[in-house]
Amino acid sequence: MRMGLDGQLSCANVACTRPKAPIRAPNQNRREEGIPVAAPLAFQAITTHRAFEDIAGQIRAQVANGYLRPGDRLPPERELATLFQVSRNTLREALRALEIAGMIESRKGANGGAFVRPGSSGVVVRGLSDLYHLGAITPQHLTEARIWLSELVVRVVCERATEEDLLALEANVAQAAVADANNHFEERQRLHRQFHLILAKATRNPIIEITMEGVMELMGLFVERIGPSQNAFTLPSRRRLLSCLRARDAEGAAREMAQFLERMQAHYLTLWNERR
């Protein structure tokens, strides 16, 4: 690869650094696919003392502008370092920051390198977990948000759930009943959280799915700190909710979910305050 006098990295140069299919180069065959072709990648030399942040910012901009897409491979480290006019250590620091942020992933082997990742919920979930551990999200915030989000979810599920979704929910409740009968606390809690994830998936909205995943991750941490406890109202409530979902009764589903979670909120917060 070479850099032109204008400091631009041509798409042809990027493509030549990549192995053959299935790895896709930026802009490769996009004209044939009827997709508008973006301008060539253009990286600028870095001059600031926070060089790795500027490098990461430029790569993010290429993704945001559509010049790099999920599955594209970045040029090799040596060539990127030359383009940015930085050391390879500085470049690696930028790539590590992007990897932690979920923007790229590193692969080893003959066809390895740094690749733009598809969207991932991991960054959001980790961010919420960090806020919880730091105390910025309290148990009160968590349980309250769970109620509001879940009411919205069941209303949408009443409109959009398929038979497959409903069967998955029913199977989850049956498995949770077995775990409860056998006093398998951790498995029961995992299945209860999974129930909410199945509901969120049935909305067909990735933002709702990701948000629910984050909330359920925090609920797992919260319940783990509280420790094992028994309640006789979760499974009966699940069955009533399923009846509402099958009947496409959005008001009844929202009411059942809200009443159940408000009761759970009081139960959990009481245990939390007793065990602090």
C-alpha positions as CSV (number, residue, x, y, z in Angstrom):
1,M,0.0,0.0,0.0
2,R,1.1,3.6,-0.6
3,M,-0.1,7.0,0.4
4,G,-0.7,9.6,-2.2
5,L,0.6,13.1,-2.0
6,D,-2.9,14.3,-0.8
7,G,-2.6,11.9,2.2
8,Q,-5.6,9.8,1.0
9,L,-5.8,6.0,1.2
10,S,-7.6,4.7,-1.9
11,C,-10.1,1.9,-1.7
12,A,-8.1,-0.1,-4.2
13,N,-5.1,0.0,-1.9
14,V,-7.3,-1.1,1.0
15,A,-8.7,-4.0,-1.0
16,C,-5.3,-5.3,-2.0
17,T,-4.3,-5.7,1.7
18,R,-7.2,-8.1,2.3
19,P,-7.6,-11.8,1.7
20,K,-10.1,-13.1,-0.8
21,A,-13.8,-13.9,0.1
22,P,-15.5,-14.2,2.5
23,I,-13.7,-11.0,3.8
24,R,-15.2,-7.9,2.0
25,A,-13.2,-4.8,1.2
26,P,-14.7,-1.3,1.5
27,N,-16.5,-0.3,-1.6
28,Q,-15.7,-3.6,-3.3
29,N,-18.4,-4.5,-5.9
30,R,-20.7,-1.9,-4.4
31,R,-21.4,-0.4,-7.8
32,E,-22.4,-3.8,-9.1
33,E,-24.7,-4.2,-6.0
34,G,-26.3,-0.8,-6.7
35,I,-24.9,0.7,-3.5
36,P,-23.6,4.3,-3.7
37,V,-19.8,4.2,-3.5
38,A,-18.3,6.5,-0.8
39,A,-15.2,8.6,-1.3
40,P,-11.8,7.0,-0.6
41,L,-10.7,6.5,3.0
42,A,-8.8,9.6,4.1
43,F,-6.7,9.5,7.2
44,Q,-4.7,12.5,8.4
45,A,-1.4,12.6,10.2
46,I,-1.7,12.8,14.0
47,T,0.0,15.7,15.9
48,T,-1.7,15.9,19.3
49,H,-0.4,14.4,22.6
50,R,-3.5,12.3,22.9
51,A,-2.7,10.6,19.6
52,F,-4.5,7.3,20.2
53,E,-7.8,9.2,20.8
54,D,-7.5,11.1,17.5
55,I,-6.7,7.8,15.6
56,A,-9.7,6.1,17.1
57,G,-11.9,9.2,16.3
58,Q,-10.8,9.1,12.6
59,I,-11.6,5.4,12.3
60,R,-15.0,5.9,14.0
61,A,-15.7,8.7,11.5
62,Q,-14.9,6.4,8.6
63,V,-17.4,3.9,10.0
64,A,-20.0,6.6,10.7
65,N,-19.7,8.0,7.1
66,G,-20.1,4.5,5.6
67,Y,-16.5,4.3,4.2
68,L,-15.9,1.3,6.5
69,R,-18.7,-1.2,7.1
70,P,-19.1,-4.3,9.3
71,G,-16.8,-7.0,8.1
72,D,-14.3,-4.7,6.5
73,R,-10.7,-5.2,7.5
74,L,-8.4,-2.3,8.3
75,P,-5.0,-2.0,6.6
76,P,-2.1,-3.7,8.4
77,E,-0.6,-2.0,11.5
78,R,2.6,-1.0,9.7
79,E,0.7,0.8,7.0
80,L,-1.7,2.5,9.3
81,A,1.1,3.7,11.5
82,T,2.7,5.2,8.4
83,L,-0.5,6.9,7.3
84,F,-1.1,8.4,10.8
85,Q,2.6,9.1,11.2
86,V,2.7,7.5,14.7
87,S,4.5,4.7,16.3
88,R,3.0,1.2,16.1
89,N,2.6,1.2,19.9
90,T,0.4,4.3,19.7
91,L,-1.6,2.8,16.9
92,R,-2.1,-0.4,19.0
93,E,-3.4,1.7,21.9
94,A,-6.0,3.2,19.6
95,L,-7.0,-0.2,18.2
96,R,-7.3,-1.6,21.7
97,A,-9.6,1.3,22.7
98,L,-11.8,0.6,19.7
99,E,-11.8,-3.1,20.5
100,I,-12.9,-2.4,24.1
101,A,-15.6,-0.1,22.7
102,G,-16.9,-2.9,20.5
103,M,-16.1,-1.1,17.3
104,I,-13.5,-3.6,16.0
105,E,-12.3,-7.1,16.7
106,S,-8.8,-8.6,16.3
107,R,-8.4,-11.9,14.6
108,K,-5.3,-14.0,14.4
109,G,-4.0,-16.2,11.7
110,A,-3.2,-15.9,8.0
111,N,-6.5,-14.0,7.4
112,G,-6.3,-12.1,10.6
113,G,-6.2,-8.4,11.3
114,A,-8.5,-5.7,12.7
115,F,-12.1,-6.0,11.4
116,V,-15.1,-3.7,11.9
117,R,-17.6,-5.5,14.0
118,P,-21.3,-5.7,13.5
119,G,-23.4,-4.0,16.2
120,S,-23.1,-5.5,19.7
121,S,-25.0,-4.9,22.9
122,G,-21.9,-5.7,25.0
123,V,-20.7,-2.2,25.3
124,V,-24.1,-0.9,26.6
125,V,-24.4,-3.8,29.1
126,R,-20.8,-3.3,30.4
127,G,-21.4,0.4,30.7
128,L,-24.6,-0.1,32.8
129,S,-22.8,-2.6,34.9
130,D,-19.9,-0.2,35.6
131,L,-22.4,2.5,36.6
132,Y,-24.1,0.1,39.0
133,H,-20.8,-0.9,40.6
134,L,-19.9,2.7,40.9
135,G,-23.2,3.5,42.7
136,A,-24.5,5.8,39.9
137,I,-27.4,3.3,39.5
138,T,-29.1,2.4,42.7
139,P,-31.3,-0.6,43.4
140,Q,-34.3,1.8,43.5
141,H,-33.3,3.2,40.0
142,L,-33.0,-0.4,38.7
143,T,-36.2,-1.8,39.9
144,E,-38.2,1.3,38.9
145,A,-36.8,1.3,35.4
146,R,-37.5,-2.4,35.1
147,I,-41.2,-1.7,35.8
148,W,-41.5,1.1,33.3
149,L,-39.6,-0.8,30.5
150,S,-41.5,-4.1,31.1
151,E,-44.9,-2.4,30.9
152,L,-44.0,-1.0,27.5
153,V,-42.6,-4.3,26.3
154,V,-45.7,-6.4,27.1
155,R,-47.9,-3.9,25.3
156,V,-45.8,-4.2,22.1
157,V,-45.5,-8.0,22.5
158,C,-49.3,-8.3,22.4
159,E,-49.2,-6.7,19.0
160,R,-46.1,-8.4,17.5
161,A,-45.5,-11.8,19.2
162,T,-45.6,-14.8,16.9
163,E,-46.6,-18.3,17.9
164,E,-43.0,-19.2,18.2
165,D,-42.4,-16.3,20.7
166,L,-45.3,-17.5,22.8
167,L,-44.1,-21.1,22.8
168,A,-40.7,-19.9,23.8
169,L,-42.2,-18.0,26.8
170,E,-44.3,-21.0,27.8
171,A,-41.3,-23.3,27.6
172,N,-39.3,-20.9,29.8
173,V,-42.1,-20.9,32.5
174,A,-42.2,-24.7,32.4
175,Q,-38.4,-24.9,32.9
176,A,-38.5,-22.3,35.7
177,A,-41.2,-24.4,37.5
178,V,-38.9,-27.4,37.4
179,A,-36.0,-25.4,38.8
180,D,-38.3,-24.0,41.5
181,A,-39.5,-27.4,42.5
182,N,-35.9,-28.6,42.8
183,N,-34.8,-25.6,44.8
184,H,-32.3,-24.6,42.1
185,F,-32.1,-20.9,43.0
186,E,-29.5,-19.8,40.4
187,E,-31.1,-21.7,37.5
188,R,-34.5,-20.4,38.5
189,Q,-33.2,-16.8,38.6
190,R,-31.5,-17.2,35.2
191,L,-34.7,-18.5,33.7
192,H,-36.7,-15.6,35.2
193,R,-34.3,-13.1,33.6
194,Q,-34.4,-15.0,30.3
195,F,-38.2,-14.6,30.3
196,H,-37.8,-10.9,30.1
197,L,-35.2,-11.2,27.3
198,I,-37.6,-13.4,25.3
199,L,-40.3,-10.8,25.7
200,A,-37.9,-8.0,24.6
201,K,-36.9,-10.0,21.5
202,A,-40.5,-10.4,20.6
203,T,-40.8,-6.6,20.2
204,R,-38.5,-6.8,17.1
205,N,-36.8,-3.6,18.3
206,P,-33.0,-3.9,18.9
207,I,-33.0,-0.8,21.2
208,I,-35.6,-2.4,23.5
209,E,-33.6,-5.7,23.4
210,I,-30.3,-4.1,24.3
211,T,-31.9,-2.0,27.0
212,M,-33.6,-5.0,28.5
213,E,-30.4,-7.0,28.3
214,G,-28.6,-4.3,30.3
215,V,-31.4,-4.1,32.9
216,M,-31.4,-7.9,33.3
217,E,-27.6,-8.0,33.7
218,L,-28.0,-5.5,36.6
219,M,-30.9,-7.5,38.1
220,G,-28.6,-10.6,38.1
221,L,-25.9,-8.6,40.0
222,F,-28.5,-7.2,42.4
223,V,-30.2,-10.6,43.1
224,E,-26.8,-12.2,43.6
225,R,-26.0,-9.7,46.3
226,I,-29.3,-10.3,48.0
227,G,-28.9,-14.0,48.0
228,P,-31.5,-16.9,47.7
229,S,-35.1,-16.1,48.6
230,Q,-38.4,-17.7,48.0
231,N,-41.6,-16.2,46.7
232,A,-44.9,-17.9,45.7
233,F,-46.1,-15.3,43.2
234,T,-43.7,-15.3,40.3
235,L,-44.9,-18.4,38.5
236,P,-48.6,-17.7,38.9
237,S,-48.1,-14.2,37.6
238,R,-46.2,-15.6,34.6
239,R,-49.1,-17.9,33.7
240,R,-51.6,-15.1,34.0
241,L,-49.4,-12.9,31.8
242,L,-49.1,-15.6,29.2
243,S,-52.9,-15.8,29.1
244,C,-53.1,-12.1,28.4
245,L,-50.5,-12.3,25.7
246,R,-52.3,-15.1,23.9
247,A,-55.5,-13.1,24.1
248,R,-53.7,-10.0,22.8
249,D,-54.9,-8.2,25.9
250,A,-52.4,-5.3,26.1
251,E,-54.1,-3.6,29.0
252,G,-54.4,-6.8,31.0
253,A,-50.8,-7.8,30.2
254,A,-49.5,-4.3,31.3
255,R,-51.5,-4.4,34.5
256,E,-50.3,-7.9,35.4
257,M,-46.7,-7.0,34.7
258,A,-46.8,-3.8,36.7
259,Q,-48.5,-5.4,39.7
260,F,-46.1,-8.3,39.7
261,L,-43.0,-6.1,39.4
262,E,-44.2,-3.6,42.0
263,R,-44.6,-6.5,44.4
264,M,-41.2,-7.8,43.4
265,Q,-39.7,-4.3,43.9
266,A,-41.0,-4.1,47.4
267,H,-39.7,-7.7,48.1
268,Y,-36.3,-7.1,46.7
269,L,-35.7,-3.7,48.4
270,T,-36.8,-5.1,51.7
271,L,-34.3,-7.9,51.4
272,W,-31.6,-5.4,50.2
273,N,-32.1,-3.1,53.2
274,E,-32.1,-6.1,55.6
275,R,-28.8,-7.4,54.3
276,R,-26.8,-4.3,53.8
